[in-house]
Amino acid sequence: MITFTSVEAQNRFGELIDRCQREPVEVTRRGRTVAYVISEHDMQELVDLRKRREAASRWYSQYRSQVAAQAQGDAPALTDADVNRLVHELR
């Protein structure tokens, strides 16, 4: 990845735009990274990735809710006597 200082980015903006079409460009100020300049294609990939991640997160949340609901509906209620009996059987 190529690096431009903020002053270089201002003075050579056209070159910065051309370079970011080939690879992301890091912009620094006082030795610290302050920005990245990327192409429209790279930005669209990032947006699509974020959308897919959010959709996967929603799907997983719904799945976990369904599993929890099924577990509550299918599981018999255990009484204290049932728990004591099971513990004694395992000894």
MMTF fields as JSON, N, C-alpha, C and O atoms, coordinates in Angstrom:
{
  "mmtfVersion": "1.0.0",
  "mmtfProducer": "UNKNOWN",
  "numBonds": 363,
  "numAtoms": 364,
  "numGroups": 91,
  "numChains": 1,
  "numModels": 1,
  "chainsPerModel": [1],
  "groupsPerChain": [91],
  "chainIdList": ["A"],
  "bondAtomList": [4, 2, 8, 6, 12, 10, 16, 14, 20, 18, 24, 22, 28, 26, 32, 30, 36, 34, 40, 38, 44, 42, 48, 46, 52, 50, 56, 54, 60, 58, 64, 62, 68, 66, 72, 70, 76, 74, 80, 78, 84, 82, 88, 86, 92, 90, 96, 94, 100, 98, 104, 102, 108, 106, 112, 110, 116, 114, 120, 118, 124, 122, 128, 126, 132, 130, 136, 134, 140, 138, 144, 142, 148, 146, 152, 150, 156, 154, 160, 158, 164, 162, 168, 166, 172, 170, 176, 174, 180, 178, 184, 182, 188, 186, 192, 190, 196, 194, 200, 198, 204, 202, 208, 206, 212, 210, 216, 214, 220, 218, 224, 222, 228, 226, 232, 230, 236, 234, 240, 238, 244, 242, 248, 246, 252, 250, 256, 254, 260, 258, 264, 262, 268, 266, 272, 270, 276, 274, 280, 278, 284, 282, 288, 286, 292, 290, 296, 294, 300, 298, 304, 302, 308, 306, 312, 310, 316, 314, 320, 318, 324, 322, 328, 326, 332, 330, 336, 334, 340, 338, 344, 342, 348, 346, 352, 350, 356, 354, 360, 358],
  "bondOrderList": [1, 1, 1, 1, 1, 1, 1, 1, 1, 1, 1, 1, 1, 1, 1, 1, 1, 1, 1, 1, 1, 1, 1, 1, 1, 1, 1, 1, 1, 1, 1, 1, 1, 1, 1, 1, 1, 1, 1, 1, 1, 1, 1, 1, 1, 1, 1, 1, 1, 1, 1, 1, 1, 1, 1, 1, 1, 1, 1, 1, 1, 1, 1, 1, 1, 1, 1, 1, 1, 1, 1, 1, 1, 1, 1, 1, 1, 1, 1, 1, 1, 1, 1, 1, 1, 1, 1, 1, 1, 1],
  "groupList": [{"groupName": "MET", "atomNameList": ["N", "CA", "C", "O"], "elementList": ["N", "C", "C", "O"], "formalChargeList": [0, 0, 0, 0], "bondAtomList": [1, 0, 2, 1, 3, 2], "bondOrderList": [1, 1, 2], "singleLetterCode": "M", "chemCompType": "L-PEPTIDE LINKING"}, {"groupName": "ILE", "atomNameList": ["N", "CA", "C", "O"], "elementList": ["N", "C", "C", "O"], "formalChargeList": [0, 0, 0, 0], "bondAtomList": [1, 0, 2, 1, 3, 2], "bondOrderList": [1, 1, 2], "singleLetterCode": "I", "chemCompType": "L-PEPTIDE LINKING"}, {"groupName": "THR", "atomNameList": ["N", "CA", "C", "O"], "elementList": ["N", "C", "C", "O"], "formalChargeList": [0, 0, 0, 0], "bondAtomList": [1, 0, 2, 1, 3, 2], "bondOrderList": [1, 1, 2], "singleLetterCode": "T", "chemCompType": "L-PEPTIDE LINKING"}, {"groupName": "PHE", "atomNameList": ["N", "CA", "C", "O"], "elementList": ["N", "C", "C", "O"], "formalChargeList": [0, 0, 0, 0], "bondAtomList": [1, 0, 2, 1, 3, 2], "bondOrderList": [1, 1, 2], "singleLetterCode": "F", "chemCompType": "L-PEPTIDE LINKING"}, {"groupName": "SER", "atomNameList": ["N", "CA", "C", "O"], "elementList": ["N", "C", "C", "O"], "formalChargeList": [0, 0, 0, 0], "bondAtomList": [1, 0, 2, 1, 3, 2], "bondOrderList": [1, 1, 2], "singleLetterCode": "S", "chemCompType": "L-PEPTIDE LINKING"}, {"groupName": "VAL", "atomNameList": ["N", "CA", "C", "O"], "elementList": ["N", "C", "C", "O"], "formalChargeList": [0, 0, 0, 0], "bondAtomList": [1, 0, 2, 1, 3, 2], "bondOrderList": [1, 1, 2], "singleLetterCode": "V", "chemCompType": "L-PEPTIDE LINKING"}, {"groupName": "GLU", "atomNameList": ["N", "CA", "C", "O"], "elementList": ["N", "C", "C", "O"], "formalChargeList": [0, 0, 0, 0], "bondAtomList": [1, 0, 2, 1, 3, 2], "bondOrderList": [1, 1, 2], "singleLetterCode": "E", "chemCompType": "L-PEPTIDE LINKING"}, {"groupName": "ALA", "atomNameList": ["N", "CA", "C", "O"], "elementList": ["N", "C", "C", "O"], "formalChargeList": [0, 0, 0, 0], "bondAtomList": [1, 0, 2, 1, 3, 2], "bondOrderList": [1, 1, 2], "singleLetterCode": "A", "chemCompType": "L-PEPTIDE LINKING"}, {"groupName": "GLN", "atomNameList": ["N", "CA", "C", "O"], "elementList": ["N", "C", "C", "O"], "formalChargeList": [0, 0, 0, 0], "bondAtomList": [1, 0, 2, 1, 3, 2], "bondOrderList": [1, 1, 2], "singleLetterCode": "Q", "chemCompType": "L-PEPTIDE LINKING"}, {"groupName": "ASN", "atomNameList": ["N", "CA", "C", "O"], "elementList": ["N", "C", "C", "O"], "formalChargeList": [0, 0, 0, 0], "bondAtomList": [1, 0, 2, 1, 3, 2], "bondOrderList": [1, 1, 2], "singleLetterCode": "N", "chemCompType": "L-PEPTIDE LINKING"}, {"groupName": "ARG", "atomNameList": ["N", "CA", "C", "O"], "elementList": ["N", "C", "C", "O"], "formalChargeList": [0, 0, 0, 0], "bondAtomList": [1, 0, 2, 1, 3, 2], "bondOrderList": [1, 1, 2], "singleLetterCode": "R", "chemCompType": "L-PEPTIDE LINKING"}, {"groupName": "GLY", "atomNameList": ["N", "CA", "C", "O"], "elementList": ["N", "C", "C", "O"], "formalChargeList": [0, 0, 0, 0], "bondAtomList": [1, 0, 2, 1, 3, 2], "bondOrderList": [1, 1, 2], "singleLetterCode": "G", "chemCompType": "PEPTIDE LINKING"}, {"groupName": "LEU", "atomNameList": ["N", "CA", "C", "O"], "elementList": ["N", "C", "C", "O"], "formalChargeList": [0, 0, 0, 0], "bondAtomList": [1, 0, 2, 1, 3, 2], "bondOrderList": [1, 1, 2], "singleLetterCode": "L", "chemCompType": "L-PEPTIDE LINKING"}, {"groupName": "ASP", "atomNameList": ["N", "CA", "C", "O"], "elementList": ["N", "C", "C", "O"], "formalChargeList": [0, 0, 0, 0], "bondAtomList": [1, 0, 2, 1, 3, 2], "bondOrderList": [1, 1, 2], "singleLetterCode": "D", "chemCompType": "L-PEPTIDE LINKING"}, {"groupName": "CYS", "atomNameList": ["N", "CA", "C", "O"], "elementList": ["N", "C", "C", "O"], "formalChargeList": [0, 0, 0, 0], "bondAtomList": [1, 0, 2, 1, 3, 2], "bondOrderList": [1, 1, 2], "singleLetterCode": "C", "chemCompType": "L-PEPTIDE LINKING"}, {"groupName": "PRO", "atomNameList": ["N", "CA", "C", "O"], "elementList": ["N", "C", "C", "O"], "formalChargeList": [0, 0, 0, 0], "bondAtomList": [1, 0, 2, 1, 3, 2], "bondOrderList": [1, 1, 2], "singleLetterCode": "P", "chemCompType": "L-PEPTIDE LINKING"}, {"groupName": "TYR", "atomNameList": ["N", "CA", "C", "O"], "elementList": ["N", "C", "C", "O"], "formalChargeList": [0, 0, 0, 0], "bondAtomList": [1, 0, 2, 1, 3, 2], "bondOrderList": [1, 1, 2], "singleLetterCode": "Y", "chemCompType": "L-PEPTIDE LINKING"}, {"groupName": "HIS", "atomNameList": ["N", "CA", "C", "O"], "elementList": ["N", "C", "C", "O"], "formalChargeList": [0, 0, 0, 0], "bondAtomList": [1, 0, 2, 1, 3, 2], "bondOrderList": [1, 1, 2], "singleLetterCode": "H", "chemCompType": "L-PEPTIDE LINKING"}, {"groupName": "LYS", "atomNameList": ["N", "CA", "C", "O"], "elementList": ["N", "C", "C", "O"], "formalChargeList": [0, 0, 0, 0], "bondAtomList": [1, 0, 2, 1, 3, 2], "bondOrderList": [1, 1, 2], "singleLetterCode": "K", "chemCompType": "L-PEPTIDE LINKING"}, {"groupName": "TRP", "atomNameList": ["N", "CA", "C", "O"], "elementList": ["N", "C", "C", "O"], "formalChargeList": [0, 0, 0, 0], "bondAtomList": [1, 0, 2, 1, 3, 2], "bondOrderList": [1, 1, 2], "singleLetterCode": "W", "chemCompType": "L-PEPTIDE LINKING"}],
  "groupTypeList": [0, 1, 2, 3, 2, 4, 5, 6, 7, 8, 9, 10, 3, 11, 6, 12, 1, 13, 10, 14, 8, 10, 6, 15, 5, 6, 5, 2, 10, 10, 11, 10, 2, 5, 7, 16, 5, 1, 4, 6, 17, 13, 0, 8, 6, 12, 5, 13, 12, 10, 18, 10, 10, 6, 7, 7, 4, 10, 19, 16, 4, 8, 16, 10, 4, 8, 5, 7, 7, 8, 7, 8, 11, 13, 7, 15, 7, 12, 2, 13, 7, 13, 5, 9, 10, 12, 5, 17, 6, 12, 10],
  "groupIdList": [1, 2, 3, 4, 5, 6, 7, 8, 9, 10, 11, 12, 13, 14, 15, 16, 17, 18, 19, 20, 21, 22, 23, 24, 25, 26, 27, 28, 29, 30, 31, 32, 33, 34, 35, 36, 37, 38, 39, 40, 41, 42, 43, 44, 45, 46, 47, 48, 49, 50, 51, 52, 53, 54, 55, 56, 57, 58, 59, 60, 61, 62, 63, 64, 65, 66, 67, 68, 69, 70, 71, 72, 73, 74, 75, 76, 77, 78, 79, 80, 81, 82, 83, 84, 85, 86, 87, 88, 89, 90, 91],
  "secStructList": [7, 3, 3, 3, 3, 2, 2, 2, 2, 2, 2, 6, 2, 2, 2, 2, 2, 2, 2, 2, 6, 6, 1, 7, 3, 3, 3, 3, 3, 6, 6, 3, 3, 3, 3, 3, 3, 7, 7, 2, 2, 2, 2, 2, 2, 2, 2, 2, 2, 2, 2, 2, 2, 2, 2, 2, 2, 2, 2, 2, 2, 2, 2, 2, 2, 2, 2, 2, 2, 2, 2, 2, 2, 2, 1, 7, 7, 7, 7, 2, 2, 2, 2, 2, 2, 2, 2, 2, 2, 2, 7],
  "xCoordList": [0.852, 0.0, 0.899, 1.878, 0.548, 1.327, 0.82, -0.353, 1.723, 1.392, 1.681, 2.737, 0.737, 0.908, 0.759, -0.057, 1.551, 1.283, 0.11, -0.236, -0.498, -1.645, -1.242, -2.025, -0.039, 0.435, 0.638, 0.257, 1.237, 1.405, 0.047, -0.124, -0.918, -2.248, -2.887, -3.561, -2.678, -3.224, -2.508, -3.146, -1.192, -0.404, -0.465, -0.312, -0.685, -0.67, -1.986, -1.99, -3.101, -4.408, -4.728, -5.271, -4.404, -4.665, -3.953, -4.537, -2.684, -1.921, -2.521, -2.578, -2.966, -3.606, -4.831, -5.011, -5.667, -6.873, -6.496, -7.123, -5.487, -5.047, -4.51, -4.821, -3.715, -3.127, -4.184, -4.076, -5.204, -6.22, -7.063, -7.759, -7.025, -7.739, -7.054, -7.69, -5.767, -5.006, -4.862, -4.841, -4.762, -4.59, -4.998, -4.946, -5.406, -5.749, -4.541, -3.4, -4.799, -3.747, -3.972, -5.072, -2.912, -2.964, -2.528, -1.526, -3.276, -2.926, -2.572, -3.333, -1.381, -0.914, -0.785, -0.605, -0.882, -0.643, 0.161, -0.249, 1.286, 2.185, 2.53, 2.626, 2.714, 3.148, 2.05, 2.325, 0.802, -0.312, -1.264, -1.497, -1.806, -2.78, -4.068, -4.622, -4.543, -5.782, -6.863, -8.038, -6.491, -7.503, -6.944, -5.735, -7.875, -7.553, -8.387, -9.562, -7.793, -8.515, -8.581, -7.558, -9.826, -10.011, -10.87, -11.547, -10.831, -11.614, -13.093, -13.461, -13.928, -15.374, -15.665, -16.557, -14.939, -15.127, -14.825, -15.595, -13.713, -13.366, -14.409, -14.753, -14.908, -15.924, -17.205, -17.84, -17.593, -18.801, -18.647, -19.606, -17.457, -17.202, -17.364, -17.932, -16.87, -17.019, -18.485, -18.916, -19.242, -20.664, -21.405, -22.234, -21.109, -21.75, -21.393, -22.246, -20.153, -19.722, -20.473, -20.9, -20.633, -21.366, -22.819, -23.37, -23.445, -24.829, -24.949, -25.88, -24.012, -24.046, -23.84, -24.493, -22.933, -22.685, -23.92, -24.26, -24.59, -25.807, -26.917, -27.649, -27.053, -28.069, -27.765, -28.675, -26.497, -26.112, -26.39, -26.824, -26.147, -26.407, -27.902, -28.297, -28.734, -30.185, -30.66, -31.478, -30.148, -30.53, -30.155, -30.96, -28.946, -28.492, -29.341, -29.66, -29.702, -30.54, -31.909, -32.422, -32.495, -33.778, -33.645, -34.511, -32.58, -32.342, -32.238, -32.847, -31.462, -31.309, -32.656, -32.945, -33.468, -34.791, -35.664, -36.374, -35.61, -36.393, -35.926, -36.746, -34.619, -34.078, -34.486, -34.865, -34.411, -34.787, -36.275, -36.667, -37.097, -38.536, -38.854, -39.703, -38.186, -38.407, -37.937, -38.585, -36.836, -36.298, -37.252, -37.42, -37.864, -38.807, -40.085, -40.66, -40.525, -41.762, -41.606, -42.556, -40.434, -40.221, -39.742, -39.948, -39.131, -38.518, -39.581, -40.335, -39.629, -40.572, -40.069, -38.864, -40.979, -40.61, -40.124, -40.793, -38.973, -38.417, -38.758, -38.632, -39.185, -39.441, -38.193, -37.258, -38.182, -37.057, -36.91, -35.792, -38.012, -37.966, -37.324, -36.551, -37.642, -37.04, -35.528, -34.764, -35.107, -33.675, -32.978, -31.924, -33.535, -32.93, -32.838, -31.824, -33.882, -33.879, -32.77, -32.054, -32.631, -31.593, -30.193, -29.304, -29.996, -28.686, -28.359, -27.231, -29.293, -29.052, -28.817, -28.064, -29.457, -29.238, -27.816, -27.241, -27.249, -25.912, -24.815, -23.663, -25.123, -24.097, -23.724, -22.877],
  "yCoordList": [-1.168, 0.0, 1.232, 1.312, 2.162, 3.395, 4.382, 4.371, 5.224, 6.197, 7.604, 7.866, 8.499, 9.929, 10.661, 10.281, 11.714, 12.596, 13.481, 13.564, 14.136, 14.987, 16.136, 16.542, 16.652, 17.735, 17.207, 17.87, 16.013, 15.408, 15.157, 15.38, 14.692, 14.416, 15.689, 15.655, 16.817, 18.084, 18.543, 18.969, 18.455, 18.965, 18.056, 18.539, 16.757, 15.792, 15.015, 13.791, 15.741, 15.108, 14.246, 13.15, 14.719, 13.948, 12.614, 11.591, 12.614, 11.372, 10.462, 9.245, 11.046, 10.278, 9.543, 8.355, 10.244, 9.639, 8.524, 7.464, 8.751, 7.72, 6.497, 5.368, 6.702, 5.585, 4.763, 3.539, 5.428, 4.687, 3.8, 2.916, 4.006, 3.117, 1.757, 0.763, 1.712, 0.463, -0.209, -1.437, 0.598, 0.053, 1.116, 2.31, 0.686, 1.675, 2.562, 2.1, 3.812, 4.763, 5.211, 5.616, 5.129, 5.558, 7.018, 7.396, 7.832, 9.246, 9.445, 9.085, 10.037, 10.243, 11.736, 12.563, 12.044, 13.404, 13.275, 12.585, 13.93, 13.878, 12.44, 12.101, 11.598, 10.231, 9.244, 8.059, 9.715, 8.816, 8.708, 9.684, 7.528, 7.333, 8.063, 7.89, 8.89, 9.635, 9.263, 9.55, 8.623, 8.281, 7.261, 7.074, 6.619, 5.743, 6.214, 6.544, 6.247, 6.602, 5.339, 4.741, 4.935, 3.703, 3.986, 5.011, 3.071, 3.232, 2.984, 2.452, 3.375, 3.157, 1.664, 1.234, 0.873, -0.583, -1.192, -2.016, -0.791, -1.295, -0.88, -1.662, 0.346, 0.822, 0.019, -0.318, -0.292, -1.084, -2.479, -3.026, -3.064, -4.37, -4.302, -5.211, -3.236, -3.064, -2.913, -3.48, -2.156, -1.97, -3.298, -3.637, -4.057, -5.359, -6.316, -7.065, -6.295, -7.152, -6.796, -7.685, -5.519, -5.086, -5.551, -6.006, -5.443, -5.886, -7.387, -7.833, -8.179, -9.627, -9.98, -10.885, -9.27, -9.53, -9.205, -9.96, -8.1, -7.741, -8.757, -9.107, -9.235, -10.247, -11.545, -12.187, -11.938, -13.158, -13.008, -13.96, -11.844, -11.597, -11.682, -12.262, -11.106, -11.195, -12.639, -13.079, -13.384, -14.784, -15.575, -16.362, -15.374, -16.11, -15.766, -16.645, -14.511, -14.094, -14.774, -15.261, -14.805, -15.478, -16.974, -17.565, -17.582, -19.005, -19.31, -20.263, -18.498, -18.719, -18.563, -19.308, -17.61, -17.427, -18.651, -19.098, -19.191, -20.388, -21.584, -22.34, -21.76, -22.876, -22.742, -23.728, -21.542, -21.318, -21.587, -22.171, -21.164, -21.386, -22.879, -23.363, -23.605, -25.05, -25.761, -26.701, -25.327, -25.966, -25.773, -26.676, -24.62, -24.363, -25.169, -25.648, -25.32, -26.038, -27.543, -28.223, -28.089, -29.526, -30.084, -31.266, -29.291, -29.799, -29.941, -29.006, -31.118, -31.271, -30.508, -30.337, -30.065, -29.344, -30.351, -31.346, -30.082, -30.959, -30.406, -29.21, -31.292, -30.9, -31.181, -31.821, -30.709, -30.995, -32.494, -33.003, -33.193, -34.651, -35.33, -36.275, -34.851, -35.418, -35.201, -36.113, -34.003, -33.692, -34.572, -35.138, -34.695, -35.55, -36.999, -37.655, -37.51, -38.875, -39.077, -40.077, -38.109, -38.216, -38.166, -38.901, -37.316, -37.226, -38.546, -39.027, -39.124, -40.392, -41.547, -42.472, -41.499, -42.542, -42.474, -43.508, -41.296, -41.131, -41.481, -41.629, -41.619, -41.935, -43.352, -43.77],
  "zCoordList": [0.0, 0.0, 0.0, 0.742, -0.83, -0.917, 0.138, 0.512, 0.6, 1.638, 1.133, 0.557, 1.356, 1.075, 2.395, 3.235, 2.58, 3.713, 3.318, 2.139, 4.286, 3.966, 3.031, 2.172, 3.199, 2.327, 0.909, -0.055, 0.77, -0.554, -1.203, -2.402, -0.41, -0.955, -1.496, -2.526, -0.807, -1.282, -2.55, -3.513, -2.543, -3.666, -4.892, -6.013, -4.708, -5.815, -5.855, -5.981, -5.746, -5.651, -6.872, -6.729, -8.039, -9.274, -9.248, -9.604, -8.827, -8.728, -7.661, -7.84, -6.555, -5.491, -6.033, -5.768, -6.787, -7.36, -8.335, -8.333, -9.16, -10.101, -9.369, -9.747, -8.336, -7.588, -6.866, -6.791, -6.334, -5.567, -6.469, -5.97, -7.775, -8.686, -8.78, -9.13, -8.469, -8.532, -7.179, -7.089, -6.118, -4.773, -3.757, -4.053, -2.56, -1.528, -1.194, -1.213, -0.896, -0.554, 0.891, 1.267, 1.685, 3.081, 3.144, 2.538, 3.874, 4.053, 5.517, 6.415, 5.739, 7.106, 7.407, 6.512, 8.682, 9.169, 10.452, 11.386, 10.49, 11.648, 12.031, 13.211, 11.003, 11.229, 11.595, 11.784, 11.698, 12.037, 10.855, 10.141, 10.656, 9.58, 9.926, 11.012, 8.98, 9.205, 8.207, 8.44, 7.087, 6.089, 5.103, 4.967, 4.432, 3.309, 2.137, 2.298, 0.969, -0.245, -1.085, -1.417, -1.43, -2.193, -3.418, -3.495, -4.361, -5.58, -5.303, -4.255, -6.251, -6.129, -6.088, -5.356, -6.851, -6.874, -5.501, -5.006, -4.889, -3.556, -2.519, -1.632, -2.633, -1.691, -1.834, -0.835, -3.073, -3.301, -2.715, -2.17, -2.817, -2.208, -0.687, -0.082, -0.075, 1.376, 1.781, 2.784, 1.008, 1.301, 1.163, 2.008, 0.094, -0.096, 1.033, 1.508, 1.457, 2.562, 3.846, 4.582, 4.112, 5.307, 5.234, 6.236, 4.062, 3.913, 4.149, 4.82, 3.603, 3.802, 5.265, 5.784, 5.939, 7.355, 8.193, 9.104, 7.901, 8.626, 8.378, 9.304, 7.14, 6.825, 7.56, 8.084, 7.605, 8.323, 9.81, 10.459, 10.348, 11.762, 12.067, 13.078, 11.197, 11.388, 11.292, 12.1, 10.301, 10.146, 11.398, 11.898, 11.904, 13.078, 14.303, 15.104, 14.447, 15.569, 15.493, 16.501, 14.303, 14.131, 14.406, 15.051, 13.927, 14.147, 15.639, 16.126, 16.366, 17.804, 18.527, 19.463, 18.099, 18.704, 18.468, 19.369, 17.252, 16.94, 17.756, 18.277, 17.87, 18.652, 20.115, 20.746, 20.651, 22.043, 22.251, 23.261, 21.302, 21.417, 21.351, 22.1, 20.47, 20.364, 21.625, 22.085, 22.177, 23.376, 24.555, 25.375, 24.638, 25.73, 25.548, 26.525, 24.325, 24.065, 24.179, 24.567, 23.851, 23.833, 25.163, 25.442, 25.96, 27.192, 28.286, 28.557, 28.907, 30.018, 31.235, 31.422, 32.034, 33.246, 34.293, 34.57, 34.857, 35.888, 37.264, 37.523, 38.122, 39.505, 40.327, 39.847, 41.551, 42.446, 42.661, 42.74, 42.753, 42.947, 41.739, 41.895, 40.535, 39.317, 39.313, 38.995, 39.664, 39.697, 40.73, 40.441, 41.907, 42.944, 42.484, 42.72, 41.829, 41.332, 40.299, 40.339, 39.361, 38.336, 38.938, 38.508, 39.912, 40.57, 41.263, 41.157, 41.95, 42.663, 41.683, 41.989, 40.505, 39.504, 38.953, 38.612, 38.862, 38.306, 39.292, 38.884, 40.567, 41.576, 41.572, 42.361]
}
